Amino acid sequence: MTDWNTRLEVKLGDRTITPITNFTPTFNVPHTVVHSLEQDNTGYVRQPFTFTFTMTVPAIAATVADLTELAVSGAEFAITVAEKRGTDWAFNAMKFARCVVTSASPSNVVIDGVPQANFTCMALTVGVED
C-alpha cells in the first residue's frame, strides 16, 4: 500500500507559505539542427532549457496575497518536498529553487469546499534528487 506522507509546498526563505494542491511541470529543451554544404543534419546546437509550471494552491488565509505579492515584486521562492514525520512536517529535499510567478488567476469564491488559485511560474534552478 502506498504511504502518502509527502507533499509539495511553496517556501519563501525558511517560511512555508502554502501546500500545493496540483503541480503541472513543462520542460523545454530546444535544439537547432546544424547543416553543412556537403551534408544535412551534421549535428545540433543545444539552446538553454526552460522549466515552467502551473500550480494550484488553496486560496485560504493570506496565501494568495503572499503569492501575488511575490509576483508583483518579482521575488523568488522555492518548491520543496515536505515529509511528514510524526505530527510535524520536516523538509526532505529542495527540488525547484529560484522560482518566480509569471501570471496568476485566483478563483471565484465557492459555497462549499476551499477556493483554489492557479499560478503560472518558472524555475531558474531545478535540482535532481537521487
N, C-alpha and C positions, 0 to 999 in steps of 0.2 A: 504494500500500500504506500502511496506517495505521502511524504512528510512535507506539508505546506508550511514551512517555518521561515521562509524568506519573502521579502518584498522589495520593490524599488522605492526609493524616496528621493525627494529633492532636498539638497543640503546646501546651505549658504554658510560658509565657514564651518564652525562647529555646531550650528543650529539646524535642526531638521525643520523644514517648512511644511512639508506635506507628504503623505504616501501617494504613489501613483496608481491610479485605477487601471489605466490602459496605456501601453507603450508600443509605438509602431516605428521602428527604425528604417531608414533608407540609406544605402551606401551608393556612392557614385565614384567609380574609378575609371575616368576616361583615358582612352588610348588613341593615338593618331598613328595610322599606318604610314610607313616610310617606303617610298618607291625610288628606284634609280632609273637611269636611261636604259640600262641593259635588262632590268628585271623588275617585275611588280612584287610587292609585298616582301621587301628585303628585311624589314624589321618594324619596330614601333617605338614611339616615344610615349612614355607614361606621364600623364598630367597629374597634378595634385588631386588627391581624393577629397571628397566632401562627405560629411556624415550629418544627415538631418534626421529629425524625428518629430513625431507628434506625441503628445502625452495628454492624458485626461486625468484631472485631479478633482477630488471632491471640493465643491465651492462652499466650504464651511469656514467659520471664523474669519481670520484675516488672510487666509491662504491666497485667494485670487488677488487681493490687494497687494500682497507681498510680491507675487509673481508679476503683476502688472507694473509695479514699481521697478522691478528688475528689468523689465522690457523697456520702459521709458528711459531709464538711466543707462542702459547698456551694460549693466553689471553682470558678472559671470557667476555661475553656480555649478554645482556638481550633481550627478545622479549616482547614488550609491546603492549597494545591496545591503539591506539590513537583515540580520539573522536573529530570530527570537531565541533567547536563552532564558528559561525560567519565566519570570513575569516582565522581563525587560528586553529591549531590543538593543543589540550591540552591532556595530558596523563591522562587517566581514571584509569587504574589499571595495576599492574605488573602481568604478567602471568607466564613467564618462565625466571628464573634467573640462573646465573652461567652456561651459555651455552658455549660450545666450538665446533669449527669446526673440524670434523674428516676427511673430504675429500671435494674437490672442483672440479667442472667441468664447466669451463667457456664455453660459446657458441661461435660459429663462428660469424663473422661479417655478418650482413644481409643487403640487399639492401633497403628493406622497413621495417618499424617498429623498435622497440627497441630490441637489442640483450638481451638475458636472460642468467643468470649464475645460476647453481644449486650448493647448498652446503648441505652436509650431516653433521648433528650436533647431539650433545647430550646435554640434560639439566640435571644439577645436583640438581637443586631445581625447583619444579613445584608447583605453587600456585593455589589454587582454589578460585574463586570468587563466592559469593552467589548471 
